[in-house]
Amino acid sequence: MNTPLLSVEGLSHRFDAATHFAVRDASFEVHAGEVLAIVGESGSGKSTLLNCLAGRIAPTAGRVHYLAADGQRVDVHAAPERLRRELARTEWGFVEQHAHEGLRMGVSAGANVGERLMGQGERHYAVLRETAERWMQRVELDTARIDDLPRHFSGGMRQRLQIARNLVTRPRLVLMDEPTSGLDVSVQAKLLDLIRLLVSRLQLSVVIVTHDLGVARLLAQRTLVMQQGRIVEHGLTDRVLDDPQHAYTQLLVASALT
Ligand SMILES: Nc1ncnc2c1ncn2[C@@H]1O[C@H](COP(=O)(O)OP(=O)(O)OP(=O)(O)O)[C@@H](O)[C@H]1O
């Protein structure tokens, strides 16, 4: 098989002063064009693991390697901060659970989308605006609102804008932390459809954290189940959800059914 886009080896993290590990000995790979879901109940370590993958949290132990577009295999946590920032600006996307954390609330919708392009060196105002409009259309936002501030948008609209801001630079790897939770059920369903469409059209590689098994079922080829910081089960999503082997996964599946 090809070299994985992301490989995680023996990753553990314990927060300062915490008595237990938030993530313990996680090892897995993500291949190009693949969607991997990380599921588990609240506090199982999903977000900590995702933040370690993004280089935002330095793990207590273990390594994360990323295969960059230029073929370089980057040790994410040993790499200089400058390189991590550059990757975050160009090759990676991060969709936050709360859109206001992933957007700049004080600048217009169009500027939010254009900013990442500017980070890649695009300076031409007409190109920035036209690209922002195209991406607003793509995520089904009304382009007439291009000059509005995101704080005047609904939760679902903000999340669409955050997705446009992330995808405009065509990242190779997108990390998503519960992108649909906290939204109304009907808004969630439409947003999930949009994410599914974009992931398949753009052939994105995605790691998505969710406590909702339905989200994993809809989007992910493979699913990894976490309990108390450990990966207790890992496999093809249909197999994990239809024929769970670990008692904790069986419990999660049974409670989702009720
Ligand atoms: N900044 C922090 N400082 C100390 N402990 C933390 C910190 N962030 C998370 N934790 C602890 O680490 C463990 C894992 O938390 P984490 O947020 O990764 O879980 P999660 O599965 O993403 O939960 P949720 O779905 O509620 O976000 C929990 O015990 C949590 O209390």
The ligand as a Gaussian input file, in Angstrom:
#p B3LYP/6-31G(d) Opt

LIG

0 1
 N       -6.992000      21.489000      28.720000
 C       -7.193000      20.437000      29.505000
 N       -6.633000      20.335000      30.724000
 C       -6.805000      19.259000      31.506000
 N       -7.570000      18.188000      31.166000
 C       -8.173000      18.235000      29.965000
 C       -8.026000      19.342000      29.079000
 N       -8.747000      19.094000      27.941000
 C       -9.318000      17.876000      28.130000
 N       -8.971000      17.363000      29.332000
 C       -9.360000      16.052000      29.876000
 O       -8.909000      15.053000      28.969000
 C       -9.880000      14.016000      28.824000
 C      -10.279000      13.877000      27.371000
 O      -10.952000      15.061000      26.961000
 P      -11.370000      15.347000      25.436000
 O      -11.939000      16.718000      25.371000
 O      -10.230000      15.006000      24.567000
 O      -12.519000      14.260000      25.231000
 P      -13.630000      14.200000      24.099000
 O      -13.844000      12.761000      23.834000
 O      -13.250000      15.054000      22.964000
 O      -14.887000      14.792000      24.850000
 P      -16.028000      15.790000      24.276000
 O      -16.782000      14.980000      23.267000
 O      -16.840000      16.114000      25.493000
 O      -15.313000      16.967000      23.705000
 C      -11.023000      14.372000      29.745000
 O      -10.831000      13.710000      30.986000
 C      -10.873000      15.871000      29.913000
 O      -11.394000      16.285000      31.155000

